[in-house]
Amino acid sequence: MKVFIILAVLYVTANAVPFAHELAEPFNGTNWVVLCAGGYTWSNYRHQSNVYHAYQIIKAHGIPESNIVVMHYDDLAQNKENPTPGIVVNTLGGPDVYKGVPKDYTGTEVTPEATVLKGDKSLAQNGKKVVNSGPNDHIYVYFIDHGAPDLIAFPHKYLYSKDLNGAFKEMHQAKKYAKLVVNIEACNSGSMFEKPLPKDINVYVTTSANPQESSYAKDYDNLRHTYLGDYYSGAWLEVIEKQDLTKETLEQSYKYTVSSQNKSHPQQYGTLAINKLTVSQFLG
């Protein structure tokens, strides 16, 4: 009987939720957010409109503009195909989400090199915004574009799985964060993390699709003749805009994106225990 009790205690201890104490304690670090649309051209309208909408929501939650890095090609607002010049929307009949969006990195500056995320000092010295994070900070990354097995696309280059995961490992070793959360909307996005992402470096990732499948657009606009949003991103944006983020956990947010899909199957990877934390610890 004593042996059984000891084994039972060991089992409970081993399966206790890591970071459990953090669920009740306030987060005292600094929040950093990176929003990146890898797509450009009018046909990929939804990529940038999702990023613009995310920026408006996150800024409204209190994350200062200085801590939100926005990367977008910026070819929509004044595009010759835009029937409402200067205005970009993310939902049918929705408001303008473009006004006030920073132009931290635009056009050919939108590249796959992870130096922005790693706090490149040379960029900062040239007046560019970077993630100047430390060991107590939380970083949240949202990326959207096209993808294929083991890569995601930027305007003129690709970001490969080994390079992205290598950057995460390097940042972990350099103590550049306490927790890092990543959302990626792209076809085959699960292939970026299925094998190479370690489970012990405090990185939690959710993707819009598993390694073998596509990710899908929604809300075709007959006025603009393009899709305004995506199923996965739309569900995520709905959560962070409408829910109480001091109560909503990352796990609940993930489950909502799963339930909101039409064909694809969102996945989660990395240090899954992080999903017990509230969204407010990352997005205010």
N, C-alpha and C positions, 0 to 999 in steps of 0.2 A: 504493500500500500504506500509506504514512504517513497519507494522508487517511482511509483506512478504519479504521486503528487509532485515530486521534483521534476519529472519529465513534463508534466502539465504546465508547471510554472515556467520552465524553459521554453516551451512551445509558445505560451502567451507572450513572453518577453521577446522572443525572436520575431513574432509577428505583430508586435506593437507598432503603431504608426509612427515612423520617424517624423520629426518636426511637430509632434503632438503638442508640445508646450507652446509652439508658435501660433497654434490655433486660437489660444486665449490671450496671447500677448500682442500688444501693438507693434507694428513694424517701425523700427527707428532708423532705418537706412535711407538712402536716396533712391528714388525711382527714375529709371531711364527707359525711354521708348524709342524704337526704330521702326518706322513705317516705310516700306519700300514697294513700289510698283515697278516691276521689271518690264512690263509691256508698254508699247507705244503704238501710235496710229489710231485712227478713228474706230476701226473694227475691234480694237481692244479697249474701248472706252471704259468698260467695267473695271479694269484693273486699277486705273487711277482714281475713278470715282469711289471705289471701295476705300482706298487710302485716304482720300479727302474726307469722307464721312467719318472714318475712324479718328482722324485728327480732331475733327470738331467735337466728337464725343469725349475723347480722352482729355482734351484741353478743358472742356466743361467740367470734368471730374476733378480738376485742380492740379493736374500735372503741368508745371510751367513750360512755356514754349522753349525755354533754354534747354530743357531736358527731353525734348521730342525732336528727333532727327527725321526729316521727311525727304525721301528720295523719289522723284517722279519726273518723267520726261517733259511734262508741261506743254503738251501739244494739243490740248482739247479746247480750252476756253476760247482761244482765238482761231480755232480751226475753221477752214472755209466751209466744212460740212456742218458746223454747229448752227442750228437754226435760232439759238438764243445766245448770241455772242457774250462771252464773259461769264457765262453761267454753266455749271456742271451739276447734274443731279445724279442721285444714286438709286432712287426708287421712282416708280411711275407716279407722276403728280407730286413728287417730293420737292423739298426746298433746295436752293443752291448750296452746295457743300464746298465750293471752291474758294469763296471769299475768305481772305485771311490766312490761307494755307501758306506756310513758309516755303521759300524756294532754296532750301539748304543745298540740295544737289539736283540739278536738272540737266536735260539733254544728255550729252556724252559723259557727264559726270556720274551718271547712274551706272556703276560698274560692279562686278561681282567680288572685287577684292574686299576683304573683311576689315580693312584698316579703320573704317569709321566705327565699327563695333568694338574694335580693340583699342580705341582711343589714340589713334595715330597723332603723335606730337607735331609732326611736320604739317599736317593738315590744320591742326589747331593754331599753329604759329602763322599760318596763312589766312587766318580768320574764318576757317570752316568749322562748322559745328561737328563735334565728335562725342562719343560716349566716354566721358571722363569718370569712369566708375571705380569703386574700390571694393574691398572684401565684405562689406556689410550691405551692399546695394542689390537691388532687384532690377533686372533688365527684362523687358518684354519686346519681342520682335514679331512683326507681322509682315509677311512677304506674299505677293501674288504675281503670277505670270504663267506662262506655259511651262510644261515640264515633260520629261521623258525619263526612262529608267536611269537612275543615278545622276540626274542633273536637273537644274532649273535654269530658266532662261532670263537673261538681262537684254537690254536693247541690242547690243552688238557682241555679246560674249555669253558664255555659259558658266554657271557655278556648279562644280562637281561635288558629289557627296563626300569624297575623301578630303577635299579642301575645306568644306564647311565644318565637318566634324573635327578636322585637325585644328581649326580656329577655336572651336569650343574647348578642346583639350588644352590648347595653349593659354587661353584665357583663364581656365580653371587653375592651371599651374601658376599663373601670374597673380592669382587671387583678385581677379577683376570683377567678381560678383559673388553674392551669397547664393542667389537662385537666378536661373535664366529660363524664361519661358518663350517658346517659339510657336507661332501659328503659320502654317504654309498652305496656301491655296494654289494647287497646280496639278496637272495630270501626273499620275505615277509618283506623287509626292512622298508616299510611304517608302519608296525605294531609297530615298535620301538617308533614312535612319534605321531601316529594318535590321541591319547587321552592324554597321560601324559605330553607332552611338552608344557609348558606355552608359551603364545604369548607375554609376557611382560618382558622377561629376556635377550633380545638382542641375542638370538640364532636363526640362520637361517639354516635349514637343507634341503638338497635335497636327495632323495633316488632313487635307480635304478628301484624300483618296488613298486606297491601299497601293502597294507597289505595282499592281498590274492594270489598274483601271484609270479611266478619265475622270476629270472633275467638270462640273457642268454650270453653264451660265443660266441666268433667268431674267425675267422682266424685259422682254423685247419691247422697245419703244418705237411705235410707228411714226412718230414725229422725227426722231433722230436716226432711225433706221440702224439701230445697234442695240445690243444688250446692255442694260444698266448695272446689273449685279450678278452675283453668283450664289448658289444655294448654301454652300458652307460659310462663306463670308457674310452673307445676308443673315444667317442664323446667329453667327457670332456678334455681329453688329447689333442685332435685336437684343441680345442678352445684355451687352455692355451699355446699351442706351436705356433700356426699360427696367432692368432688375436692380435691386438693392445690392450693390457690389460688396458691401460690408457683410452680407449674409451669403451671397452666391459664391460657391466654390468653383475652382477651375474644373473639377470633375463634373459638377452640375452643368457648367457651360459646355463642356465637351459632349456630354450626353444629349444636350439639346441640339447640338449640331448634327449628331448622329441621327436623331429622330426627324430632322428636318430635310433630309436628302431625298432626291428622287431616284437616283441610280447608284451613286458612289457610296463608299463606306469609310468614313473618317477613322483614323487610327491615332493611337497615342504611343509614345516611345520615351525611353530614358528613365529618369528618376520619377517613377509614377507616384510616389508618396507626396510629391509636391502638389498634386492635384487636390489634396485635402485643404490647401490654403485658400483663402478668399481672394477673389479677383481684385478687390480693393488694395491688396498688398502689392499689386503690380500696376494697376491703372487708376489708383486714387479712389 
